[in-house]
């Protein structure tokens, strides 16, 4: 069940990123590329931690989606991970709403 919860939260984050990218650009292709770049950055961040100075590793590891998803795949529902995903969703949706209100 925790894997399903993690998948739902991960899908919500990627959906919110897509809504944000769509609100920033009026061109669908640009929105697709922007959403893909943001999603790949969040997803692959923990893969590049070996290239980062050791002082920043803890912070960047915490910002990585993969770091928080690992617990769900092992059957652990950590409240920090749930809050992380919900914060990302709320943040991207709030920025999207601000962007759309500003365009009106």
N, C-alpha and C positions, 0 to 999 in steps of 0.2 A: 504494500500500500504506500510505503514511503517513496518508492520509485515513481509511482503515479503522481503523487503530490509534487515531487521534484520536477517531473515532466510538465505538469500543469503550470507550475510557477515559472519554469524556464520558457515555456511557450508564451506566457503572459509578458515576460520581459522582452522577448523578441517581437511580440506584437506591439508593445508600447514603443519600442525603438522604431519600428516601421511607421507607426502613426506620427512619431516625432519627425522622421525623415520626410514623410509626406507633407507635414505642415510647414517645413522649412522651404521646400522647393515646389514650384508649380509644374515642373517637368517630371514625368513619371520615371524616366530613365535615371535622372540625377537622384531622385528620391531612393530608387532601388540601390544604386551604388553607395549612397551615403548610409543607408540602413545596413547594407552588407558590410561596409567598412567598420561601422560602430559595433555591429554584432561580432564580427571576426576579432576585433580588438579585445572585446570583453571575453570572448571564448578562448582566445589563444594567449592571453596575457600570462598565464602561469607557465606556458611552454618556453617563454623567453626570460624567465627569472634568472637563469644562469648568466645572462649577459648584463644584468643590472647590478650596480654596486650594492653591497650587503646592507647598507643602511636603509635602503628603500624596499628591500625584498618583502619584509613583513607587510608593509602597506599595500604594495602592488599585488601580493598574494591574496590579501583580503578583498581586493577589488575584483579579482578574477571570478568569473562565473563557475569555472571548473572546480575551483577550491570549495565552493559551497555546494556544488552538485555531488561531489564525491560522497558526502555523508548520506545523501538520499539513496545512492546506489548501494550502500552497505546496510541500509535499513535503519539509519539513524536520522530522526527528525530533530534537528537542532534549531532552537528558536532564533538564534543569531542568523542562520541561513534563511529562514522564513522572513524575518524582518529585512534582511538584505534584499531579497527578491521583491518584496512588497514596496520597499523604499525605491528601488529602481523603477518599478512600474509607476508608482505615484509620481516620482520625479520626472520621468519622461512624459507622462500624460499632463502634468502641470505645466511643463515647458511648452508642450504642444498647444495647450489651451491658451497660454499667454501669447504664443506666436500667432494663433488664429484670431484672438481678440485684437491684437495689434494690427493685423492686416485689414480688419474691418474698418 
